[in-house]
């Protein structure tokens, strides 16, 4: 599955080095040196996530169009594609809201 997945979400969870046993964590490749592995900036990571969500939305629209025009009769597949796109968009909106909240908190700080 393309797009904003749980494995891609680890990049957003790895902002701090402290994790307790109750934190969400997906085991993946070992990250012994996070600065050398995560050479991408936050802006690049965010752009990639937005483009992935956009691609999911486009594929969902194309699938729905194919069902509506009769090119395919896989209604279940169209619904799954629509739900994937919907969930990815909801996650992206929540990430956006968190970024805006963090920005507003930073702007409230006195220097």
QUIWOBEL-V778086 format. One record per residue. N is the residue number from 1. RES is the residue in one small letter. SS is DSSP state (@ for helix, = for strand, . for the rest). PSI is psi in degrees with one decimal (NA if undefined). Layout:
# QUIWOBEL-V778086
{{N	RES	SS	PSI} {N	RES	SS	PSI}}
This chain:
# QUIWOBEL-V778086
{{1	x	.	125.8} {2	x	.	164.9} {3	x	.	-157.2} {4	x	.	96.2} {5	x	.	176.8} {6	x	@	-39.4} {7	x	@	-34.0} {8	x	@	-26.7} {9	x	@	-19.5} {10	x	@	-30.6} {11	x	@	-34.0} {12	x	@	-26.2} {13	x	@	-23.3} {14	x	.	30.8} {15	x	.	-22.9} {16	x	.	163.4} {17	x	.	-6.4} {18	x	.	122.6} {19	x	.	132.8} {20	x	.	179.7} {21	x	.	-14.3} {22	x	.	-3.8} {23	x	.	152.7} {24	x	.	127.6} {25	x	.	133.7} {26	x	.	125.9} {27	x	.	127.9} {28	x	.	-152.2} {29	x	.	143.1} {30	x	.	139.4} {31	x	.	72.8} {32	x	.	-38.3} {33	x	.	97.6} {34	x	@	-28.4} {35	x	@	-34.3} {36	x	@	-32.3} {37	x	@	-40.0} {38	x	.	67.3} {39	x	.	-15.4} {40	x	.	143.0} {41	x	.	170.4} {42	x	@	-38.5} {43	x	@	-41.8} {44	x	@	-41.0} {45	x	@	-42.3} {46	x	@	-40.0} {47	x	@	-41.1} {48	x	@	-41.3} {49	x	@	-41.8} {50	x	@	-41.7} {51	x	@	-34.4} {52	x	@	-42.2} {53	x	@	-39.8} {54	x	@	-42.6} {55	x	@	-38.9} {56	x	@	-41.2} {57	x	@	-42.6} {58	x	@	-43.8} {59	x	@	-35.2} {60	x	@	-42.5} {61	x	@	-41.4} {62	x	@	-40.7} {63	x	@	-43.9} {64	x	@	-37.8} {65	x	@	-39.8} {66	x	@	-38.0} {67	x	@	-41.4} {68	x	@	-34.3} {69	x	@	-5.8} {70	x	.	11.0} {71	x	.	-24.9} {72	x	.	156.4} {73	x	.	21.1} {74	x	.	78.1} {75	x	@	-36.6} {76	x	@	-41.5} {77	x	@	-38.0} {78	x	@	-39.5} {79	x	@	-39.4} {80	x	@	-43.6} {81	x	@	-39.8} {82	x	@	-40.4} {83	x	@	-39.1} {84	x	@	-45.9} {85	x	@	-38.9} {86	x	@	-45.6} {87	x	@	-42.7} {88	x	@	-40.5} {89	x	@	-40.8} {90	x	@	-41.5} {91	x	@	-42.2} {92	x	@	-38.2} {93	x	@	-39.9} {94	x	@	-39.2} {95	x	@	-43.3} {96	x	@	-44.0} {97	x	@	-40.6} {98	x	@	-39.0} {99	x	@	-42.6} {100	x	@	-42.4} {101	x	@	-42.4} {102	x	@	-40.9} {103	x	@	-43.5} {104	x	@	-36.3} {105	x	@	-41.3} {106	x	@	-39.4} {107	x	@	-24.3} {108	x	@	-18.0} {109	x	.	140.3} {110	x	.	140.3} {111	x	.	NA}}
